[in-house]
Amino acid sequence: MTPSECLVSAMPGSLDSRDLGVRGSAPRTGRLQRLQLRRARAPLAMLALAALLLPPSAQAGSRLLGTGGVTQIEGAAGGGLSPWGVLAGTASEGEVAATASVTQARVDDYTLGVAGVAANLHDRLELSLARQRLDLDTLGGRLEQDILGAKLRLYGDPLYDTWGTWSLGVQRKQMVDGELATALGARDTEGTDIYLATSKLWFAAIGGRNLLTNLTLRSTRANQGGLLGFGGDEEADRSLVMEGSLGLMLAPDWVVGLEYRQKPDNLGVAAEHDWRDVYVAHFFNKHVSLTGAWLDLGDIAGLADQQGGYLSLQVAL
């Protein structure tokens, strides 16, 4: 039996969305969902346009452009896949910053949409909230989860301290409907990730250009980041996984790099592979950034070799 056949056999009944407890994929429903998504993006697009027109004097944070990273898929400041040691926006001590973002990733059999907001309080504490929506384009249906995050800067500065900056973060994840995850063998439909991240900007590291490095150590039980539940028949307890990022600043407003995120493998019926990407980010100013990436996510829920593109818009105030 192939992995995808195992996935289907693990589902109660059939792939009918009423049995799965997720929204169906009928053409009419799909058009309605796309219309709702466009309407949800419109306010952020208008905010981004307004932010592009702001004068430099209106920029809130005093840290250097790009040193707050972008918004990763779980809502924290970082790269696309991994949270970094830096906090959202460009706020320094005594300043406050806020970001809002929309992200879409399309791979062979799935489409992931993420909307998130984050606040940076005095470059000490970051609070974030994100909603993930995974459309099962081939199988039909939809999975969603909410992620509440907090990140505390423990020590240092990514530019001027020898050991960079270190932050401790937590992400509380809750699936909207966990019936499919449970059918695949997940132990729980909610869980908490805890991570320690360190970021460092190396001046004139490669060809006279600055290089940003990040290393993250994560304790997690999440299957596919939590979209397929937490724990499983193969492994119920926490796993300690590593995540790494590199970003080369070709110019003050252009960054290219790559990321690697190690994953646990808890479900016997749905093998899980590590994630990787190659990305480019452009910072129009301290208010607006746009990130594009090529993704290689391996097998997801029994469907093999998921590869595709990623686009994320962030607005910071």
C-alpha positions as CSV (number, residue, x, y, z in Angstrom):
1,M,0.0,0.0,0.0
2,T,1.4,3.4,-1.0
3,P,1.6,6.3,1.5
4,S,-1.3,8.1,-0.1
5,E,-3.4,5.0,0.1
6,C,-2.5,4.7,3.8
7,L,-3.6,8.3,4.2
8,V,-7.0,7.6,2.6
9,S,-7.5,4.4,4.6
10,A,-6.8,6.3,7.8
11,M,-9.6,8.7,7.2
12,P,-13.0,7.9,8.5
13,G,-15.4,7.0,5.7
14,S,-14.3,8.7,2.5
15,L,-12.8,12.0,1.4
16,D,-16.2,13.7,1.6
17,S,-15.6,17.0,3.4
18,R,-18.6,16.3,5.7
19,D,-16.9,13.1,6.9
20,L,-13.5,14.8,7.4
21,G,-14.9,17.7,9.3
22,V,-13.2,20.2,7.0
23,R,-14.6,22.5,4.3
24,G,-15.3,20.9,0.9
25,S,-13.5,21.5,-2.4
26,A,-16.5,21.9,-4.7
27,P,-15.9,24.6,-7.4
28,R,-18.5,26.9,-6.0
29,T,-17.0,26.7,-2.5
30,G,-13.5,27.2,-3.9
31,R,-14.6,30.4,-5.7
32,L,-16.2,31.7,-2.5
33,Q,-13.0,30.9,-0.5
34,R,-10.8,32.7,-3.0
35,L,-13.2,35.7,-3.0
36,Q,-13.0,35.8,0.9
37,L,-9.2,35.6,0.7
38,R,-9.0,38.5,-1.7
39,R,-11.2,40.6,0.5
40,A,-9.1,39.7,3.6
41,R,-5.9,40.8,1.8
42,A,-7.3,44.1,0.6
43,P,-6.8,46.1,3.9
44,L,-3.2,44.9,4.2
45,A,-2.5,45.9,0.6
46,M,-3.9,49.4,1.2
47,L,-1.8,49.6,4.4
48,A,1.3,48.6,2.5
49,L,0.7,51.2,-0.2
50,A,0.3,53.9,2.5
51,A,3.4,52.7,4.2
52,L,5.4,53.0,1.0
53,L,4.4,56.7,0.7
54,L,5.5,57.6,4.3
55,P,8.5,59.9,4.6
56,P,11.6,58.5,6.3
57,S,10.9,60.7,9.4
58,A,7.8,58.5,10.0
59,Q,9.8,55.3,10.4
60,A,9.2,54.0,13.9
61,G,12.2,52.0,14.8
62,S,15.9,53.0,15.1
63,R,17.5,49.7,14.3
64,L,19.0,49.1,10.9
65,L,16.8,48.2,7.9
66,G,16.2,44.4,7.7
67,T,17.6,43.5,11.1
68,G,14.2,42.4,12.4
69,G,13.9,39.8,9.7
70,V,10.5,39.1,8.1
71,T,7.5,37.1,9.4
72,Q,7.9,33.3,9.5
73,I,5.0,30.9,8.9
74,E,4.1,30.7,12.6
75,G,3.9,34.4,13.1
76,A,7.3,35.1,14.8
77,A,10.0,37.4,13.4
78,G,12.6,35.4,11.5
79,G,12.9,33.9,8.0
80,G,10.2,32.1,6.2
81,L,10.5,28.7,7.9
82,S,12.2,29.4,11.2
83,P,12.0,32.0,14.0
84,W,15.1,34.0,14.6
85,G,16.7,35.5,17.7
86,V,15.7,39.0,16.6
87,L,12.3,40.6,17.4
88,A,9.7,42.0,15.0
89,G,10.1,45.3,13.4
90,T,13.0,47.7,14.0
91,A,12.2,49.0,17.5
92,S,15.1,49.5,20.0
93,E,14.9,50.0,23.7
94,G,12.2,52.5,24.6
95,E,10.4,52.0,21.3
96,V,7.4,49.9,20.2
97,A,6.8,48.3,16.8
98,A,4.1,46.3,15.2
99,T,3.9,44.2,12.1
100,A,1.1,42.6,10.0
101,S,1.7,40.0,7.3
102,V,0.1,37.7,4.7
103,T,1.8,34.7,3.3
104,Q,1.0,32.1,0.7
105,A,2.9,29.0,-0.2
106,R,1.9,26.7,-3.1
107,V,3.4,23.3,-3.5
108,D,2.4,20.3,-5.6
109,D,-0.6,19.2,-3.7
110,Y,-1.2,21.8,-1.0
111,T,-1.7,25.6,-0.6
112,L,-0.8,27.2,2.7
113,G,-2.1,30.7,3.7
114,V,-1.0,32.5,6.8
115,A,-2.1,35.8,8.3
116,G,-0.3,37.2,11.3
117,V,0.3,40.2,13.5
118,A,3.1,40.8,16.0
119,A,4.2,43.5,18.5
120,N,7.7,44.4,19.7
121,L,7.8,46.0,23.1
122,H,11.1,47.9,23.7
123,D,13.1,45.3,21.8
124,R,12.7,43.0,24.8
125,L,9.4,41.1,24.3
126,E,7.6,40.0,21.1
127,L,4.0,38.9,21.1
128,S,2.4,37.4,18.0
129,L,-0.8,35.8,16.7
130,A,-1.2,33.8,13.4
131,R,-3.8,31.8,11.7
132,Q,-2.7,29.0,9.3
133,R,-4.9,27.6,6.6
134,L,-3.8,24.5,4.7
135,D,-5.9,23.7,1.6
136,L,-5.7,20.0,0.6
137,D,-5.8,20.7,-3.2
138,T,-5.5,17.1,-4.2
139,L,-7.3,15.3,-1.4
140,G,-10.0,18.0,-0.9
141,G,-10.7,19.9,2.3
142,R,-8.9,22.3,4.6
143,L,-7.0,22.3,7.9
144,E,-6.5,25.3,10.1
145,Q,-4.7,26.2,13.3
146,D,-4.2,29.2,15.5
147,I,-0.7,30.1,16.9
148,L,-0.1,32.4,19.9
149,G,3.5,33.2,20.3
150,A,5.8,35.1,22.7
151,K,9.6,35.7,22.4
152,L,11.8,37.2,25.1
153,R,15.2,38.6,24.2
154,L,17.5,37.3,26.8
155,Y,20.8,38.8,25.8
156,G,22.8,40.8,23.3
157,D,22.5,42.7,20.1
158,P,22.9,41.0,16.6
159,L,25.2,43.8,15.3
160,Y,27.5,44.7,18.1
161,D,27.8,41.9,20.6
162,T,30.4,39.2,19.9
163,W,27.8,36.4,20.6
164,G,24.9,38.1,18.8
165,T,21.4,38.1,20.3
166,W,19.7,35.3,22.1
167,S,16.0,34.8,22.6
168,L,13.7,32.3,24.2
169,G,10.3,31.7,22.5
170,V,7.1,29.8,22.9
171,Q,4.4,29.0,20.4
172,R,1.0,27.7,21.6
173,K,-0.8,25.9,18.8
174,Q,-4.4,24.9,18.6
175,M,-6.1,23.1,15.6
176,V,-9.5,24.4,14.6
177,D,-10.7,20.8,13.7
178,G,-8.5,17.9,14.7
179,E,-10.5,15.0,13.3
180,L,-8.2,14.2,10.4
181,A,-5.1,14.5,12.5
182,T,-6.6,12.1,15.1
183,A,-7.5,9.7,12.3
184,L,-3.8,9.7,11.1
185,G,-2.7,8.8,14.6
186,A,-1.9,12.1,16.3
187,R,-2.2,12.0,20.1
188,D,-3.4,15.6,20.5
189,T,-4.8,18.5,18.6
190,E,-3.0,21.2,20.6
191,G,0.5,21.6,21.7
192,T,3.3,24.0,22.6
193,D,6.7,24.5,20.9
194,I,9.6,26.0,22.9
195,Y,12.7,27.3,21.2
196,L,16.0,29.0,21.8
197,A,17.3,31.2,18.9
198,T,20.5,33.1,18.4
199,S,21.1,35.6,15.6
200,K,24.3,37.4,14.6
201,L,25.1,39.9,11.8
202,W,28.7,39.6,10.6
203,F,30.0,42.8,9.0
204,A,31.8,42.5,5.6
205,A,31.8,38.7,5.9
206,I,31.6,37.7,2.2
207,G,32.9,39.9,-0.6
208,G,32.5,43.0,1.7
209,R,28.8,42.2,2.3
210,N,27.1,41.6,5.6
211,L,26.0,38.1,6.5
212,L,23.2,37.3,9.0
213,T,23.3,33.8,10.6
214,N,20.7,32.2,12.9
215,L,20.5,28.9,14.8
216,T,17.4,27.7,16.5
217,L,16.9,24.8,18.9
218,R,13.3,23.7,19.1
219,S,11.5,21.3,21.5
220,T,8.3,20.1,19.8
221,R,5.7,17.4,19.3
222,A,4.1,19.0,16.3
223,N,3.4,17.0,13.1
224,Q,3.9,19.2,10.0
225,G,4.2,22.2,12.3
226,G,1.0,21.3,14.1
227,L,-1.3,21.1,11.1
228,L,-1.5,17.3,11.5
229,G,-1.7,17.4,15.3
230,F,0.9,16.6,18.0
231,G,2.6,13.3,18.9
232,G,1.8,10.1,17.2
233,D,1.9,6.3,17.1
234,E,5.6,6.3,16.3
235,E,6.7,8.9,18.9
236,A,4.4,10.5,21.5
237,D,7.0,12.6,23.4
238,R,8.9,15.8,22.5
239,S,11.7,15.9,20.0
240,L,14.7,18.3,20.0
241,V,15.3,19.6,16.5
242,M,17.6,22.1,14.9
243,E,16.9,25.0,12.5
244,G,19.4,27.1,10.6
245,S,19.3,30.2,8.4
246,L,21.8,32.3,6.4
247,G,21.1,35.7,4.8
248,L,23.5,37.6,2.7
249,M,22.8,41.3,2.3
250,L,23.6,42.1,-1.3
251,A,22.6,45.7,-0.5
252,P,21.0,47.4,2.5
253,D,17.6,46.6,1.1
254,W,18.2,43.2,-0.6
255,V,18.8,39.9,1.2
256,V,19.3,36.4,-0.3
257,G,19.7,33.2,1.7
258,L,18.6,29.8,2.6
259,E,17.0,28.0,5.5
260,Y,16.9,24.4,6.9
261,R,14.4,23.1,9.4
262,Q,14.7,19.7,11.0
263,K,11.4,17.9,11.7
264,P,10.2,15.2,14.0
265,D,8.7,12.0,12.5
266,N,5.8,10.9,14.8
267,L,3.2,9.4,12.5
268,G,3.7,5.9,11.1
269,V,1.2,6.4,8.3
270,A,2.5,9.8,7.1
271,A,6.3,10.1,7.0
272,E,7.7,13.6,7.7
273,H,10.7,15.1,6.1
274,D,12.9,18.2,6.9
275,W,12.0,21.5,5.3
276,R,14.4,23.8,3.3
277,D,14.1,26.9,1.2
278,V,16.1,29.4,-0.8
279,Y,14.8,33.0,-0.5
280,V,15.1,36.6,-1.5
281,A,13.7,39.5,0.5
282,H,13.4,43.2,-0.5
283,F,12.9,45.9,2.1
284,F,11.3,48.9,0.4
285,N,11.7,50.8,3.6
286,K,11.4,50.1,7.3
287,H,7.6,49.7,6.8
288,V,7.2,47.3,3.9
289,S,9.0,44.1,2.8
290,L,8.3,41.4,0.3
291,T,9.8,37.9,0.5
292,G,9.8,35.2,-2.2
293,A,11.2,31.7,-1.9
294,W,11.5,28.3,-3.5
295,L,10.4,25.5,-1.1
296,D,11.3,21.8,-0.7
297,L,9.1,20.3,2.0
298,G,9.4,16.6,1.3
299,D,6.5,14.3,1.9
300,I,3.3,15.8,3.5
301,A,0.5,13.6,4.7
302,G,1.4,10.7,2.4
303,L,1.9,12.8,-0.8
304,A,5.6,12.8,-1.9
305,D,8.1,15.5,-2.9
306,Q,6.2,18.7,-2.2
307,Q,8.0,21.6,-3.9
308,G,6.8,25.0,-4.9
309,G,6.9,28.8,-4.3
310,Y,6.3,31.1,-1.4
311,L,5.4,34.8,-1.2
312,S,5.0,36.9,1.9
313,L,4.2,40.6,2.4
314,Q,4.9,42.3,5.7
315,V,3.9,45.8,6.8
316,A,5.6,47.3,9.9
317,L,4.5,50.4,11.9
